[in-house]
């Protein structure tokens, strides 16, 4: 029986636009593949994954409690060492060590919850769309401080906004505590600000504000640079180093609350006394003196620039369709972006409607995360504990929540299709398939996972497998499954 266009399109919808097909998913999508995808676009954003329910400020407060306890322990250890003449032994029940372990377990729990959502969701396109934006606006778990907030950051700043106006997503991301910490904005002080000079000001705690000339503080350009280079107009977007510096000056004052502030520690705040006074000129536009409103005006203008549309639409096309994205697809997405003022829901709909996105030839090689999640989906299973996914992905080169730089994870096949990377995927497949098949027919699992994308050679190889686990492993390592 000849394969219908809808059958093939249903397989593409589930495996290219989504995170891989779960049993029955391709059949569900087959009546209207494009409509099935469009129904996943919603104004209230992507699904939030469940963790321990703490917000980013609560995680920050817990971390500060841990840091304070650690300092107290170190002082006590030093005093005891001075009295005894020897370093005291460590109690395995050390409350500081226990607190540190709990914080790391919170991060591991966040990642597990996110992976479980990916493995079980019936809205794979919506989840992939959210993951694209999470990678675009990377906050990496480079240390305990950022690791504790990266999960809440994705739930609070990214997922609610992924189908709304881009400017709203941009504002939420750049002012979230996680981003302010990750790119060192909390350390940025205007050189001529009131807190830097101490001029004519009194501290809210009493007494004069002390100048910071002898402290390790000053203007930090990290966030301003990455907003322009990675988040909006792109490295070739027409800005200069002077624009970066001016933008950084405008952003001084953006910070998070400490224990002495009137709001909960970790809450985003604007410290007027740390803001660099004066008008700013960024990319040829003059912004009058101000505080939060000056930052908001610059971010709004960056969000609206055609360079931003071109840069990000190219990334969307590269993520979903091909490492070398079709120019016609990029142009379609860019027109939708500019015509709607950056309405991301409309951009997502344009992607679904674009004929270039439905080319049957799979051009994208899965990242390790995509491979592992799609493997669970093909089996109709979900990971139940962090050790099932975290060491696996770390070994494959995609350490959870830690891409290593603000650029995020690479999209191109060259980053993932190395001989060592493929061997590690094979090792995972061999270890995974015993429990995954659970006596089920791998031929049926393959048809459910690939639908019309499965080729005759792959079907024949699975049918000839000596055991059911071996047949399922052959599915996971097949060219059709490795690509989308």
C-alpha positions as CSV (number, residue, x, y, z in Angstrom):
1,X,0.0,0.0,0.0
2,X,1.4,3.4,-1.0
3,X,2.4,5.8,1.7
4,X,0.2,8.9,1.8
5,X,1.6,12.4,2.1
6,X,-0.3,12.8,5.4
7,X,1.3,9.7,6.8
8,X,4.8,11.0,6.0
9,X,4.0,14.5,7.2
10,X,2.7,13.0,10.5
11,X,6.0,11.3,11.0
12,X,7.9,14.6,10.2
13,X,5.6,16.5,12.6
14,X,6.3,14.2,15.5
15,X,10.0,13.7,14.9
16,X,11.3,17.0,13.4
17,X,9.0,19.6,15.0
18,X,8.6,17.5,18.1
19,X,10.9,15.5,20.3
20,X,10.3,12.1,18.8
21,X,7.1,10.0,18.5
22,X,5.6,8.2,21.4
23,X,3.5,5.1,20.6
24,X,0.3,6.2,18.9
25,X,1.4,9.8,18.3
26,X,2.0,9.6,14.6
27,X,-1.4,8.0,14.1
28,X,-2.9,10.9,16.2
29,X,-1.2,13.5,14.0
30,X,-2.0,11.8,10.7
31,X,-5.4,13.3,10.1
32,X,-4.0,16.9,10.0
33,X,-0.3,17.1,10.8
34,X,0.0,20.9,10.4
35,X,-3.2,21.5,12.4
36,X,-1.9,19.1,15.1
37,X,1.2,21.3,15.5
38,X,-0.6,24.6,15.4
39,X,-2.9,23.4,18.2
40,X,0.1,23.3,20.4
41,X,0.8,27.0,20.1
42,X,-0.9,28.9,22.9
43,X,-0.6,32.4,24.3
44,X,0.1,31.2,27.9
45,X,3.4,29.7,26.8
46,X,5.0,26.3,27.2
47,X,4.3,23.8,30.0
48,X,6.3,24.3,33.2
49,X,8.2,21.3,34.6
50,X,7.6,20.3,38.2
51,X,10.4,20.4,40.7
52,X,10.4,21.4,44.4
53,X,8.3,24.5,43.7
54,X,10.8,27.0,44.9
55,X,11.3,30.3,43.1
56,X,14.6,31.7,42.1
57,X,14.7,34.2,45.0
58,X,14.0,31.3,47.4
59,X,16.8,29.3,45.9
60,X,19.1,32.3,46.2
61,X,18.1,32.8,49.9
62,X,18.9,29.1,50.6
63,X,22.3,29.4,48.9
64,X,23.1,32.5,51.0
65,X,22.2,30.6,54.1
66,X,24.5,27.8,53.0
67,X,27.3,30.3,52.3
68,X,26.9,32.0,55.7
69,X,27.0,28.6,57.5
70,X,30.1,27.7,55.5
71,X,31.8,30.9,56.6
72,X,30.9,30.2,60.2
73,X,32.2,26.7,60.0
74,X,35.5,27.9,58.5
75,X,35.9,30.3,61.3
76,X,35.1,27.7,63.9
77,X,37.6,25.2,62.2
78,X,40.3,27.9,62.2
79,X,39.7,28.6,65.9
80,X,39.8,25.0,66.8
81,X,42.9,24.4,64.7
82,X,44.6,27.2,66.5
83,X,43.6,25.9,69.9
84,X,44.5,22.3,69.2
85,X,47.4,22.8,66.8
86,X,45.8,20.4,64.3
87,X,43.0,20.5,61.7
88,X,39.9,18.9,63.1
89,X,38.3,16.0,61.3
90,X,35.2,16.4,59.2
91,X,31.9,15.0,60.5
92,X,30.2,13.2,57.6
93,X,26.9,14.8,59.0
94,X,28.4,18.2,58.6
95,X,25.4,20.5,58.1
96,X,27.2,22.6,55.5
97,X,28.0,19.6,53.4
98,X,24.5,18.4,53.8
99,X,23.1,21.8,52.7
100,X,25.4,21.8,49.7
101,X,24.2,18.3,48.7
102,X,20.6,19.4,49.0
103,X,21.2,22.4,46.7
104,X,22.8,20.2,44.1
105,X,19.9,17.7,44.5
106,X,17.5,20.5,43.8
107,X,19.3,21.2,40.5
108,X,19.3,17.5,39.5
109,X,15.6,17.3,40.4
110,X,14.9,20.3,38.1
111,X,16.7,18.6,35.2
112,X,15.0,15.3,35.8
113,X,11.6,17.0,35.9
114,X,12.4,18.8,32.6
115,X,13.5,15.5,31.0
116,X,10.3,13.7,32.2
117,X,8.2,16.5,30.7
118,X,10.0,16.0,27.4
119,X,9.6,12.2,27.5
120,X,5.9,12.3,28.2
121,X,4.4,15.4,26.8
122,X,1.7,15.1,24.1
123,X,2.8,18.6,22.8
124,X,6.3,17.9,21.6
125,X,6.5,20.9,19.3
126,X,5.6,23.2,22.2
127,X,8.3,21.6,24.3
128,X,10.9,21.8,21.5
129,X,10.0,25.5,20.9
130,X,10.6,26.2,24.6
131,X,13.9,24.3,24.6
132,X,15.1,26.4,21.6
133,X,14.5,29.6,23.6
134,X,16.1,28.2,26.7
135,X,19.3,27.5,24.7
136,X,19.1,30.9,23.0
137,X,19.0,32.6,26.3
138,X,21.4,30.3,28.1
139,X,22.1,30.5,31.8
140,X,24.8,27.8,32.4
141,X,25.2,26.0,35.7
142,X,28.9,27.0,35.9
143,X,28.9,27.0,39.7
144,X,26.6,26.3,42.6
145,X,25.3,29.8,42.5
146,X,23.9,29.6,39.0
147,X,23.1,25.9,39.2
148,X,20.5,26.5,41.9
149,X,18.5,29.0,39.8
150,X,18.7,27.7,36.3
151,X,15.6,25.5,36.7
152,X,13.4,28.2,38.1
153,X,14.8,30.7,35.5
154,X,13.5,28.5,32.7
155,X,10.1,28.1,34.3
156,X,9.7,31.7,35.3
157,X,11.4,33.8,32.6
158,X,11.2,31.7,29.4
159,X,8.4,29.2,29.3
160,X,5.5,31.7,30.0
161,X,6.6,34.0,27.2
162,X,7.7,31.7,24.3
163,X,4.6,32.4,22.2
164,X,4.1,36.0,23.1
165,X,5.9,39.2,21.9
166,X,9.6,38.8,21.7
167,X,10.1,42.0,23.7
168,X,8.3,40.5,26.6
169,X,10.4,37.4,26.6
170,X,13.6,39.6,26.3
171,X,12.6,41.8,29.2
172,X,11.7,38.8,31.4
173,X,15.0,37.0,30.7
174,X,17.4,40.0,31.0
175,X,16.0,41.1,34.3
176,X,15.7,37.7,35.9
177,X,18.0,37.0,38.9
178,X,19.6,34.0,37.1
179,X,20.7,36.1,34.2
180,X,21.8,39.0,36.4
181,X,24.0,36.6,38.4
182,X,25.3,34.5,35.5
183,X,26.5,37.5,33.5
184,X,27.8,39.4,36.5
185,X,25.3,42.3,36.2
186,X,24.9,42.3,40.0
187,X,28.5,43.5,40.3
188,X,28.1,46.3,37.8
189,X,28.4,49.8,39.3
190,X,28.3,53.1,37.4
191,X,31.7,54.8,37.7
192,X,29.9,58.2,38.4
193,X,27.0,56.7,40.4
194,X,26.1,57.9,43.9
195,X,27.4,54.7,45.4
196,X,30.7,55.0,43.6
197,X,31.3,58.6,44.6
198,X,29.5,58.7,47.9
199,X,28.5,62.3,46.9
200,X,26.0,63.9,49.2
201,X,24.2,60.6,50.0
202,X,23.3,58.8,53.2
203,X,23.1,55.1,53.5
204,X,19.6,53.6,54.3
205,X,21.3,51.9,57.2
206,X,22.6,55.3,58.6
207,X,25.7,57.3,58.0
208,X,27.2,58.3,54.7
209,X,27.5,56.0,51.7
210,X,31.2,55.1,51.3
211,X,32.8,55.4,47.9
212,X,33.8,52.1,46.3
213,X,37.1,53.3,44.8
214,X,39.0,50.8,47.0
215,X,36.5,47.9,46.5
216,X,36.4,45.3,43.8
217,X,33.5,46.8,41.9
218,X,32.9,48.9,38.8
219,X,31.3,48.8,35.3
220,X,30.7,45.2,34.0
221,X,29.9,44.9,30.3
222,X,29.2,41.1,30.2
223,X,25.4,41.3,30.1
224,X,25.2,44.2,27.7
225,X,27.6,42.5,25.3
226,X,25.8,39.2,25.3
227,X,22.4,40.8,24.9
228,X,23.7,42.4,21.7
229,X,25.9,39.6,20.4
230,X,23.8,36.6,21.3
231,X,20.3,37.6,22.3
232,X,19.3,40.3,19.8
233,X,21.0,41.8,16.8
234,X,23.9,39.3,16.6
235,X,27.6,39.8,16.3
236,X,27.2,41.3,12.8
237,X,24.3,43.4,13.8
238,X,26.0,46.8,13.4
239,X,26.9,47.7,17.0
240,X,30.3,48.9,18.2
241,X,32.3,48.5,21.4
242,X,31.1,52.0,22.3
243,X,27.5,50.9,22.0
244,X,28.3,48.0,24.4
245,X,29.8,50.3,26.9
246,X,27.0,52.8,26.7
247,X,24.4,50.0,27.1
248,X,26.3,48.7,30.1
249,X,26.2,52.1,31.7
250,X,22.5,52.3,31.2
251,X,22.0,48.9,32.8
252,X,23.9,49.8,36.0
253,X,21.5,49.5,38.9
254,X,19.9,46.3,37.8
255,X,20.6,43.9,40.6
256,X,19.1,41.5,43.1
257,X,18.1,42.2,46.7
258,X,20.3,41.3,49.6
259,X,19.6,40.6,53.2
260,X,19.4,44.3,54.1
261,X,16.9,45.3,51.4
262,X,13.2,45.7,52.1
263,X,12.2,42.9,49.7
264,X,13.0,39.2,49.9
265,X,16.7,38.3,49.1
266,X,17.2,37.4,45.5
267,X,14.3,39.5,44.2
268,X,15.2,41.7,41.1
269,X,15.6,45.3,42.1
270,X,16.8,48.5,40.6
271,X,19.4,50.4,42.8
272,X,19.2,54.0,41.7
273,X,22.4,54.8,43.7
274,X,24.4,52.3,41.5
275,X,23.0,53.7,38.2
276,X,25.3,55.7,36.0
277,X,23.6,59.0,35.5
278,X,23.1,60.7,32.2
279,X,21.7,60.2,28.7
280,X,23.0,57.3,26.6
281,X,23.4,56.8,22.9
282,X,23.2,53.2,21.7
283,X,23.3,52.2,18.0
284,X,22.7,55.8,17.0
285,X,19.6,56.3,19.2
286,X,19.8,58.8,22.1
287,X,18.1,57.8,25.4
288,X,17.4,60.4,27.9
289,X,18.6,60.1,31.5
290,X,16.6,57.7,33.5
291,X,16.7,54.4,35.5
292,X,14.6,51.3,34.7
293,X,12.9,53.2,31.8
294,X,16.2,53.8,30.1
295,X,17.1,50.1,30.1
296,X,13.5,49.2,29.0
297,X,13.7,51.6,26.1
298,X,17.0,50.2,24.8
299,X,15.8,46.6,25.1
300,X,12.6,47.5,23.3
301,X,14.5,49.1,20.4
302,X,16.9,46.1,20.2
303,X,13.9,43.7,20.1
304,X,12.4,45.6,17.2
305,X,15.4,45.9,15.0
306,X,15.4,44.0,11.7
307,X,18.9,42.6,12.5
308,X,17.3,40.9,15.5
309,X,14.7,39.3,13.3
310,X,17.2,38.2,10.8
311,X,19.6,36.7,13.4
312,X,17.0,34.8,15.4
313,X,15.0,33.6,12.5
314,X,18.1,32.1,11.0
315,X,18.7,30.3,14.3
316,X,15.1,29.0,14.4
317,X,15.4,27.7,10.8
318,X,18.8,26.1,11.7
319,X,17.4,24.4,14.8
320,X,14.3,23.0,13.2
321,X,15.2,22.3,9.6
322,X,18.9,22.3,8.6
323,X,22.4,23.3,9.7
324,X,22.5,25.4,6.5
325,X,18.9,26.7,6.6
326,X,17.0,27.4,3.4
327,X,17.2,31.2,2.7
328,X,13.5,31.1,1.6
329,X,12.5,29.7,5.0
330,X,14.6,32.4,6.9
331,X,12.9,35.1,4.8
332,X,9.4,33.8,5.6
333,X,10.1,33.7,9.3
334,X,11.7,37.2,9.2
335,X,8.7,38.7,7.4
336,X,6.3,37.1,9.9
337,X,8.5,38.5,12.7
338,X,8.6,42.1,11.3
339,X,4.9,42.1,10.2
340,X,3.7,41.1,13.7
341,X,6.1,43.1,15.9
342,X,7.9,39.9,17.0
343,X,4.9,37.8,17.8
344,X,6.5,34.5,18.5
345,X,3.3,32.6,18.2
346,X,2.9,33.9,14.7
347,X,6.5,33.0,13.9
348,X,5.8,29.5,15.1
349,X,2.8,29.2,12.9
350,X,4.8,30.5,9.9
351,X,7.4,27.8,10.6
352,X,4.6,25.1,10.6
353,X,3.2,26.4,7.3
354,X,6.5,26.8,5.5
355,X,6.9,24.2,2.7
356,X,10.7,24.2,3.3
357,X,10.2,22.8,6.8
358,X,8.5,19.7,5.4
359,X,11.2,18.4,3.1
360,X,11.3,14.7,3.7
361,X,15.1,14.5,3.8
362,X,16.2,14.6,7.5
363,X,19.1,17.1,7.8
364,X,19.4,17.6,11.6
365,X,21.5,15.2,13.7
366,X,20.0,14.9,17.2
367,X,21.9,16.4,20.2
368,X,22.5,13.9,23.0
369,X,19.5,15.3,24.9
370,X,17.2,14.9,21.9
371,X,18.5,11.4,21.4
372,X,17.9,10.3,25.0
373,X,14.5,12.0,25.2
374,X,13.3,10.5,21.9
375,X,14.6,7.1,23.0
376,X,12.3,7.3,26.1
377,X,9.5,8.5,23.9
378,X,9.9,5.6,21.5
379,X,9.6,3.2,24.3
380,X,6.7,5.0,25.9
381,X,8.7,5.4,29.1
382,X,10.1,8.2,31.3
383,X,13.3,8.4,33.4
384,X,12.6,8.0,37.1
385,X,15.8,9.2,38.8
386,X,18.6,11.7,37.9
387,X,21.3,8.9,37.5
388,X,19.3,7.6,34.5
389,X,20.0,10.7,32.5
390,X,22.6,13.0,34.1
391,X,25.7,10.9,33.8
392,X,24.6,9.6,30.4
393,X,24.3,13.1,28.9
394,X,27.5,14.2,30.7
395,X,29.4,11.3,29.1
396,X,27.9,12.2,25.7
397,X,29.3,15.8,26.0
398,X,26.0,17.6,26.9
399,X,26.3,18.1,30.6
400,X,22.8,19.0,32.0
401,X,22.2,22.7,32.4
402,X,25.9,23.5,31.6
403,X,26.7,24.3,27.9
404,X,29.9,26.0,29.1
405,X,29.3,29.4,27.6
406,X,26.5,32.0,27.0
407,X,26.4,30.7,23.4
408,X,24.5,27.7,24.5
409,X,24.7,24.2,22.9
410,X,25.9,23.9,19.3
411,X,23.2,23.1,16.7
412,X,25.4,21.6,13.9
413,X,26.0,17.9,13.4
414,X,29.8,18.3,13.5
415,X,29.5,19.0,17.3
416,X,27.8,15.7,18.0
417,X,28.4,13.2,15.2
418,X,31.9,12.2,16.3
419,X,33.0,8.6,16.4
420,X,33.2,8.7,20.2
421,X,29.8,10.4,20.4
422,X,28.3,7.6,18.3
423,X,29.9,4.9,20.4
424,X,28.5,6.4,23.5
425,X,25.0,6.5,22.0
426,X,25.4,2.8,21.1
427,X,26.4,2.0,24.7
428,X,23.3,3.9,25.9
429,X,21.1,2.0,23.4
430,X,22.4,-1.4,24.5
431,X,21.9,-0.6,28.2
432,X,18.5,1.0,27.7
433,X,16.8,-1.5,25.4
434,X,16.4,-4.5,27.8
435,X,14.1,-2.6,30.1
436,X,12.6,-0.6,27.3
437,X,11.3,-3.4,25.2
438,X,9.7,-5.3,28.1
439,X,8.8,-8.1,25.8
440,X,7.2,-5.9,23.1
441,X,7.8,-6.4,19.4
442,X,10.6,-4.0,18.2
443,X,9.1,-4.1,14.7
444,X,5.9,-2.5,16.1
445,X,7.9,0.0,18.2
446,X,9.9,1.0,15.1
447,X,6.7,1.6,13.1
448,X,5.3,3.7,15.9
449,X,8.5,5.7,16.3
450,X,9.3,6.4,12.7
451,X,6.1,5.9,10.7
452,X,6.6,6.7,7.1
453,X,10.2,7.8,7.7
454,X,11.4,4.2,8.2
455,X,13.4,2.9,5.3
456,X,13.3,-0.7,4.0
457,X,16.9,-1.5,5.1
458,X,16.2,-0.4,8.7
459,X,12.9,-2.4,8.8
460,X,14.7,-5.5,7.5
461,X,17.6,-5.1,10.0
462,X,15.2,-4.9,12.9
463,X,13.1,-7.8,11.6
464,X,16.3,-10.0,11.4
465,X,17.5,-9.1,14.9
466,X,18.4,-12.1,17.1
467,X,16.5,-10.7,20.1
468,X,13.9,-8.0,20.9
469,X,16.4,-5.8,22.8
470,X,18.8,-6.0,19.9
471,X,16.0,-5.1,17.5
472,X,15.1,-2.0,19.5
473,X,18.8,-1.0,19.8
474,X,19.0,-1.2,16.0
475,X,16.0,1.2,15.8
476,X,17.7,3.7,18.1
477,X,21.0,3.6,16.2
478,X,19.3,3.7,12.7
479,X,20.0,6.7,10.5
480,X,16.3,7.7,10.6
481,X,16.2,7.7,14.3
482,X,19.5,9.6,14.8
483,X,18.3,12.3,12.4
484,X,15.1,14.3,12.4
